[in-house]
Amino acid sequence: MDRAKRIAYSGMVSALVIVSLYIGLLIRARVTFLALATYMLAIPVIVSNISTGILVAFATDLLAFLLIPDKVYALFFVPMSFYPVIKALIESKTKLHWVFKFLYFDLSLLAVYLASKFLIFDQVVIKYFTLVVIGSQVFFYVYDMIFTKFIGWFVNRFEL
């Protein structure tokens, strides 16, 4: 794909991601639209390459912090924005991809928790920590299964 098309796709995806995140704030469906936004970030990785995916992830992270009023929501988006790139790398390199994907997710969750605790809030307390951890693991498993189906659909639909 030539450079102009890569830039155009990347710009459109970045705009759609920010719109998706903002809609998630407006209708109180943050997790759903966060997942949808990260699914869209797979498009530059699929139609172009991993380098383009990384650049689009950085651009959308910057735009999210500038345009999304809820900074904790934007902070949760940052590690998830790089997941399409991580997924592409891990699934192409190893058969133990589930182990590494969950490791990435758990470390990302820990990083967001620590960053929000030290940068945004003085005291972040999770009363039901074990329940939150288990629930997030189940969410991530379902999220990744749907993500894999989306990638398959996208590749088949657009014959890539």
C-alpha positions as CSV (number, residue, x, y, z in Angstrom):
1,M,0.0,0.0,0.0
2,D,1.4,3.4,-0.9
3,R,2.2,6.0,1.7
4,A,-0.8,8.3,0.9
5,K,-3.3,5.5,1.5
6,R,-1.6,4.5,4.8
7,I,-1.8,8.1,6.0
8,A,-5.4,8.4,5.0
9,Y,-6.4,5.1,6.7
10,S,-4.5,6.0,9.8
11,G,-6.1,9.4,10.0
12,M,-9.6,8.0,9.6
13,V,-9.0,5.3,12.1
14,S,-7.6,7.8,14.7
15,A,-10.7,10.0,14.2
16,L,-13.1,7.1,14.6
17,V,-11.2,5.9,17.7
18,I,-11.6,9.3,19.4
19,V,-15.3,9.4,18.4
20,S,-15.8,6.0,19.8
21,L,-14.2,6.9,23.1
22,Y,-16.2,10.1,23.4
23,I,-19.5,8.2,22.7
24,G,-18.5,5.8,25.4
25,L,-18.4,8.7,27.8
26,L,-21.7,10.2,26.7
27,I,-23.8,7.1,26.9
28,R,-22.1,5.5,29.9
29,A,-20.8,2.4,27.9
30,R,-17.1,3.0,28.5
31,V,-15.9,-0.6,28.4
32,T,-17.8,-1.4,25.2
33,F,-16.6,1.6,23.3
34,L,-13.0,1.2,24.7
35,A,-13.1,-2.3,23.2
36,L,-14.5,-1.0,19.9
37,A,-11.8,1.6,19.7
38,T,-9.1,-0.9,20.1
39,Y,-10.7,-3.2,17.5
40,M,-10.5,-0.2,15.1
41,L,-6.8,0.2,15.9
42,A,-6.1,-3.2,14.3
43,I,-7.0,-1.8,10.9
44,P,-3.7,0.0,10.4
45,V,-1.8,-3.1,11.5
46,I,-3.8,-5.2,9.0
47,V,-3.8,-3.0,6.0
48,S,-0.3,-1.5,6.5
49,N,2.3,-2.8,9.0
50,I,3.2,-2.9,12.7
51,S,5.1,0.4,12.5
52,T,2.1,2.2,11.3
53,G,0.0,0.5,14.0
54,I,2.5,1.8,16.6
55,L,2.4,5.4,15.2
56,V,-1.5,5.4,15.1
57,A,-1.6,4.1,18.7
58,F,0.7,6.9,19.8
59,A,-1.3,9.5,17.9
60,T,-4.6,8.3,19.4
61,D,-3.2,8.2,22.9
62,L,-2.1,11.8,22.5
63,L,-5.5,12.8,21.1
64,A,-7.3,11.0,23.8
65,F,-5.5,12.9,26.5
66,L,-6.1,16.2,24.7
67,L,-9.7,15.6,23.8
68,I,-11.3,13.2,26.3
69,P,-12.3,15.0,29.5
70,D,-12.1,11.9,31.7
71,K,-8.3,11.4,32.1
72,V,-8.7,8.0,33.9
73,Y,-10.6,6.7,30.9
74,A,-7.9,8.0,28.6
75,L,-5.3,6.4,30.9
76,F,-7.1,3.0,30.6
77,F,-7.1,3.4,26.9
78,V,-3.3,3.8,26.6
79,P,-2.2,0.2,27.2
80,M,-5.2,-1.2,25.3
81,S,-4.4,1.0,22.3
82,F,-1.1,-0.9,21.8
83,Y,-2.8,-4.3,22.2
84,P,-3.5,-4.8,18.4
85,V,0.3,-4.4,17.8
86,I,1.1,-6.7,20.7
87,K,-1.5,-9.3,19.5
88,A,0.0,-9.3,16.0
89,L,3.5,-9.7,17.3
90,I,2.7,-12.4,19.9
91,E,0.5,-14.5,17.7
92,S,3.0,-14.6,14.9
93,K,6.0,-15.5,17.1
94,T,4.9,-18.1,19.6
95,K,2.5,-20.9,20.3
96,L,2.1,-19.8,23.9
97,H,0.5,-16.6,22.9
98,W,-2.3,-16.8,25.5
99,V,0.3,-16.7,28.3
100,F,2.0,-13.6,26.9
101,K,-1.3,-11.9,26.1
102,F,-2.6,-12.3,29.7
103,L,0.8,-11.2,31.0
104,Y,0.6,-8.1,28.9
105,F,-3.0,-7.4,30.1
106,D,-2.1,-8.0,33.8
107,L,0.9,-5.8,33.7
108,S,-1.1,-3.1,31.9
109,L,-3.8,-3.3,34.5
110,L,-1.2,-3.0,37.2
111,A,0.5,-0.1,35.5
112,V,-2.8,1.8,35.0
113,Y,-3.7,1.2,38.7
114,L,-0.4,2.5,39.9
115,A,-0.4,5.4,37.6
116,S,-3.9,6.4,38.5
117,K,-3.0,6.0,42.2
118,F,0.1,8.2,42.1
119,L,-0.7,10.6,39.3
120,I,-4.5,11.2,39.5
121,F,-5.8,10.2,42.8
122,D,-4.2,10.3,46.2
123,Q,-5.9,7.1,47.3
124,V,-7.3,4.6,45.0
125,V,-9.0,1.9,46.9
126,I,-10.6,-1.2,45.4
127,K,-12.8,-2.9,48.0
128,Y,-13.3,-6.1,46.1
129,F,-9.8,-6.4,44.5
130,T,-10.0,-10.2,43.9
131,L,-13.4,-9.9,42.2
132,V,-12.1,-7.1,40.0
133,V,-9.1,-9.1,39.0
134,I,-11.1,-12.2,38.2
135,G,-13.7,-10.1,36.3
136,S,-11.1,-8.4,34.3
137,Q,-9.5,-11.7,33.3
138,V,-12.9,-13.0,32.1
139,F,-13.5,-9.7,30.3
140,F,-10.0,-9.9,28.6
141,Y,-10.6,-13.5,27.5
142,V,-14.0,-12.6,25.9
143,Y,-12.5,-9.4,24.5
144,D,-9.6,-11.2,22.8
145,M,-11.9,-13.9,21.3
146,I,-14.2,-11.2,19.8
147,F,-11.1,-9.3,18.6
148,T,-9.8,-12.4,16.8
149,K,-13.3,-12.9,15.1
150,F,-13.2,-9.2,14.1
151,I,-9.8,-9.5,12.5
152,G,-10.9,-12.6,10.6
153,W,-14.1,-10.8,9.4
154,F,-12.2,-7.7,8.4
155,V,-9.6,-9.7,6.4
156,N,-12.3,-11.8,4.7
157,R,-14.6,-8.9,4.0
158,F,-12.0,-6.6,2.5
159,E,-10.0,-9.5,0.9
160,L,-6.7,-8.5,2.5
